Amino acid sequence: MVATLRHPQPLGGATRRQPIAARGASRMVAKEPLSARLPKPDFGGLGRGLKRLGWPLLLVALGFGTYEGAQRLLPYADRPIARVSVQGELSYISQRAVQERIAPYTSASFFTIDLSGMRAELERMPWIAHAEVRRVWPDQVSITLEEQLPVARWGDQSLLNNQGQAFAPREAANYEHLPLLSGPQRAQQQVMQQYQVLSQLLRPLGFTISSLELREHGSWFISTAQGVEILLGRDHLVDKMRRFASIHDKVLKQQIANIARIDLRYANGLAVAWREPMPPTATEETVAVQ
């Protein structure tokens, strides 16, 4: 009897035999750079520590610098004022008067001197319009002064500067040559502005204002150094002065020495009062503008 040995076939039919990898075989893997394989140092804690340490070091440095600066400045802290210089064009006050006024302040040291108080004291002097005071290292004070510019008198005891601001020096009586302006106390600047405008309009005609008055009911009255009075009324002053200039050149210029008063309160003309009767015998004549 002959026996035949058969290998059993797997179910599902024949399959391809898979190759068997040789023992010991492995895949090729790319090597990482050495810098990537080395452990990285951790500076996080050190950086935070330096930041924490930086602020105290900075504060210590600032404190040391402040201390050193204070030590250098300490010898000057109580240093007295050695010199006070006064600058500015002074026509109405003297250097001596200024020095006497600020004497109580200059006894202080360089750092303790009251500059604002000194400035206020100087500006209380009637003739000083503005004062500037500053320290000059190491032991001086510099003062720059701007004097008042008197333009006119205001009442009996005061003067007006070019801004219409009143000030009252003791020597106000010595300035009678200045024009006299008057009006309500609150109208100082308004009167000064009108004086400047009217002066410019009258000067080409040969007139100089000796007084200008704003009366209670609001009308304006001018007296000239040439002895002629001019009544302006309440409004349209510039237009009235231009009308007067036109009539003056055509009619009145040759007779101005004999004119006592000119009334400009008319809508289309003016009235003239003569010093001596003129033909016709009426002492006042009205001139109309055509």
BELSUL-V736033 format. One record per residue. N is the residue number from 1. RES is the residue in one small letter. SS is DSSP state (helix for helix, strand for strand, loop for the rest). OMEGA is omega in radians with two decimals (NA if undefined). NEAR is the number of other C-alpha atoms within 8 Angstrom. Layout:
<<N;RES;SS;OMEGA;NEAR> <N;RES;SS;OMEGA;NEAR>>
This chain:
<<1;m;loop;-3.11;2> <2;v;loop;3.11;3> <3;a;loop;-3.13;4> <4;t;loop;-3.13;4> <5;l;loop;3.14;4> <6;r;loop;3.08;4> <7;h;loop;3.13;4> <8;p;loop;3.12;4> <9;q;loop;3.10;6> <10;p;loop;3.13;6> <11;l;loop;3.09;4> <12;g;loop;3.04;4> <13;g;loop;-3.12;6> <14;a;loop;3.11;6> <15;t;loop;-3.14;4> <16;r;loop;3.13;4> <17;r;loop;3.14;4> <18;q;loop;3.13;4> <19;p;loop;3.14;4> <20;i;loop;-3.12;4> <21;a;loop;-3.13;5> <22;a;loop;3.13;5> <23;r;loop;3.13;4> <24;g;loop;-3.14;4> <25;a;loop;3.13;6> <26;s;loop;3.14;4> <27;r;loop;3.10;4> <28;m;loop;-3.14;4> <29;v;loop;-3.14;4> <30;a;loop;-3.13;4> <31;k;loop;3.08;4> <32;e;loop;3.11;6> <33;p;loop;-3.11;6> <34;l;helix;-3.13;6> <35;s;helix;3.13;5> <36;a;helix;-3.10;7> <37;r;helix;3.14;7> <38;l;loop;3.10;6> <39;p;loop;-3.12;5> <40;k;loop;3.12;4> <41;p;loop;-3.14;4> <42;d;loop;3.10;6> <43;f;loop;-3.08;6> <44;g;helix;3.14;6> <45;g;helix;3.13;7> <46;l;helix;3.13;8> <47;g;helix;3.11;8> <48;r;helix;3.12;8> <49;g;helix;3.11;8> <50;l;helix;3.11;8> <51;k;helix;3.12;8> <52;r;helix;-3.13;8> <53;l;helix;-3.06;8> <54;g;helix;-3.11;8> <55;w;helix;3.07;8> <56;p;helix;3.13;8> <57;l;helix;3.13;8> <58;l;helix;3.11;8> <59;l;helix;3.11;8> <60;v;helix;3.13;8> <61;a;helix;3.11;8> <62;l;helix;3.12;8> <63;g;helix;3.13;8> <64;f;helix;3.12;8> <65;g;helix;3.10;8> <66;t;helix;3.13;8> <67;y;helix;-3.14;8> <68;e;helix;3.10;8> <69;g;helix;3.12;8> <70;a;helix;3.13;8> <71;q;helix;3.13;8> <72;r;helix;-3.12;7> <73;l;helix;-3.07;8> <74;l;helix;3.13;8> <75;p;helix;-3.12;8> <76;y;helix;-3.05;8> <77;a;helix;-3.13;9> <78;d;loop;-3.12;9> <79;r;loop;-3.10;9> <80;p;strand;3.08;9> <81;i;loop;-3.09;13> <82;a;loop;-3.05;6> <83;r;strand;3.04;7> <84;v;strand;3.14;9> <85;s;strand;-3.13;8> <86;v;strand;-3.11;9> <87;q;strand;-3.13;8> <88;g;loop;3.13;7> <89;e;loop;-3.08;7> <90;l;loop;3.13;9> <91;s;loop;-3.02;6> <92;y;loop;3.08;6> <93;i;loop;-3.08;8> <94;s;loop;3.06;8> <95;q;helix;-3.12;7> <96;r;helix;3.13;6> <97;a;helix;3.11;8> <98;v;helix;-3.13;10> <99;q;helix;3.12;8> <100;e;helix;-3.10;7> <101;r;helix;-3.07;9> <102;i;helix;-3.10;11> <103;a;helix;3.14;8> <104;p;helix;-3.11;6> <105;y;helix;-3.02;9> <106;t;helix;3.08;9> <107;s;loop;3.11;9> <108;a;loop;3.12;9> <109;s;strand;-3.05;12> <110;f;loop;-3.08;15> <111;f;loop;-3.07;6> <112;t;loop;-3.12;6> <113;i;loop;-3.08;10> <114;d;loop;-3.09;7> <115;l;helix;-3.13;8> <116;s;helix;3.09;7> <117;g;helix;3.11;7> <118;m;helix;3.13;11> <119;r;helix;3.13;11> <120;a;helix;3.14;8> <121;e;helix;3.12;10> <122;l;helix;-3.10;12> <123;e;helix;3.00;11> <124;r;loop;3.06;7> <125;m;loop;-3.00;7> <126;p;loop;-3.03;9> <127;w;loop;-3.11;10> <128;i;strand;3.12;13> <129;a;strand;-3.10;10> <130;h;strand;3.12;8> <131;a;strand;3.05;12> <132;e;strand;-3.06;8> <133;v;strand;3.12;12> <134;r;strand;3.07;8> <135;r;strand;3.03;9> <136;v;strand;-3.07;8> <137;w;loop;0.08;5> <138;p;loop;-3.00;6> <139;d;loop;-3.10;12> <140;q;strand;3.03;13> <141;v;strand;3.14;12> <142;s;strand;-3.13;12> <143;i;strand;3.06;12> <144;t;strand;-3.04;10> <145;l;strand;3.01;14> <146;e;strand;-3.08;11> <147;e;strand;3.00;12> <148;q;loop;3.06;8> <149;l;loop;-3.09;6> <150;p;strand;-3.13;9> <151;v;strand;-3.07;10> <152;a;strand;3.01;11> <153;r;strand;3.07;17> <154;w;strand;-3.05;12> <155;g;loop;-3.06;9> <156;d;loop;-2.97;6> <157;q;loop;-3.07;10> <158;s;strand;3.03;12> <159;l;strand;3.07;15> <160;l;strand;3.01;15> <161;n;strand;-3.05;13> <162;n;loop;3.07;9> <163;q;loop;-3.11;7> <164;g;loop;3.13;12> <165;q;loop;-3.07;9> <166;a;strand;2.99;10> <167;f;strand;-2.96;10> <168;a;loop;3.05;9> <169;p;loop;3.13;10> <170;r;helix;-3.05;5> <171;e;helix;-3.08;6> <172;a;helix;-3.12;12> <173;a;helix;-3.14;8> <174;n;helix;-3.06;5> <175;y;helix;3.12;8> <176;e;loop;3.10;8> <177;h;loop;3.12;4> <178;l;loop;3.11;9> <179;p;strand;-3.13;12> <180;l;strand;3.07;11> <181;l;strand;-3.12;13> <182;s;strand;-3.14;11> <183;g;loop;3.06;11> <184;p;loop;-3.05;9> <185;q;helix;-3.10;5> <186;r;helix;-3.02;4> <187;a;helix;-3.08;8> <188;q;helix;-3.10;13> <189;q;helix;3.12;9> <190;q;helix;-3.14;8> <191;v;helix;3.12;15> <192;m;helix;3.12;13> <193;q;helix;3.13;9> <194;q;helix;3.11;8> <195;y;helix;-3.13;9> <196;q;helix;3.14;8> <197;v;helix;-3.08;8> <198;l;helix;3.10;10> <199;s;helix;3.14;10> <200;q;helix;-3.14;8> <201;l;helix;-3.09;10> <202;l;helix;-3.05;12> <203;r;helix;3.11;9> <204;p;loop;3.13;7> <205;l;loop;3.12;8> <206;g;loop;-3.12;6> <207;f;loop;3.03;10> <208;t;loop;-3.11;10> <209;i;strand;3.04;12> <210;s;strand;3.05;11> <211;s;strand;3.08;10> <212;l;strand;-3.07;15> <213;e;strand;2.96;11> <214;l;strand;-3.05;12> <215;r;loop;-2.99;10> <216;e;loop;-3.12;7> <217;h;loop;3.00;4> <218;g;loop;3.14;8> <219;s;loop;-3.07;11> <220;w;strand;-3.10;12> <221;f;strand;-3.09;13> <222;i;strand;2.91;13> <223;s;strand;-3.12;12> <224;t;strand;3.09;12> <225;a;loop;3.13;9> <226;q;loop;3.07;6> <227;g;loop;3.14;7> <228;v;loop;3.06;11> <229;e;strand;-3.12;11> <230;i;strand;3.08;11> <231;l;strand;-3.03;12> <232;l;strand;-3.05;14> <233;g;strand;-2.96;11> <234;r;loop;-2.99;8> <235;d;loop;3.14;6> <236;h;loop;-3.04;6> <237;l;helix;-3.10;9> <238;v;helix;3.12;7> <239;d;helix;3.13;7> <240;k;helix;3.13;10> <241;m;helix;3.10;11> <242;r;helix;3.07;9> <243;r;helix;3.11;9> <244;f;helix;-3.14;10> <245;a;helix;-3.14;9> <246;s;helix;-3.13;8> <247;i;helix;-3.14;10> <248;h;helix;-3.09;10> <249;d;helix;-3.07;8> <250;k;helix;-2.95;7> <251;v;helix;-2.89;8> <252;l;helix;-2.99;9> <253;k;helix;-3.07;8> <254;q;helix;-3.08;6> <255;q;helix;-3.01;8> <256;i;helix;-3.12;7> <257;a;helix;-3.11;5> <258;n;helix;-3.12;8> <259;i;strand;3.12;12> <260;a;strand;-3.07;11> <261;r;strand;3.07;11> <262;i;strand;-3.10;13> <263;d;strand;-3.11;11> <264;l;loop;-3.07;13> <265;r;loop;3.13;8> <266;y;loop;-3.10;8> <267;a;loop;-3.03;4> <268;n;loop;-3.13;7> <269;g;strand;-3.14;11> <270;l;strand;3.09;13> <271;a;strand;-3.10;12> <272;v;strand;3.01;13> <273;a;strand;-3.06;11> <274;w;strand;3.09;12> <275;r;loop;3.10;8> <276;e;loop;-3.13;6> <277;p;loop;3.11;9> <278;m;loop;3.10;8> <279;p;loop;-0.13;5> <280;p;loop;-2.95;5> <281;t;loop;3.13;6> <282;a;loop;-3.10;8> <283;t;loop;-3.14;10> <284;e;strand;-3.08;8> <285;e;strand;3.12;8> <286;t;strand;3.11;8> <287;v;strand;-3.14;8> <288;a;strand;3.09;7> <289;v;loop;-3.14;6> <290;q;loop;NA;3>>
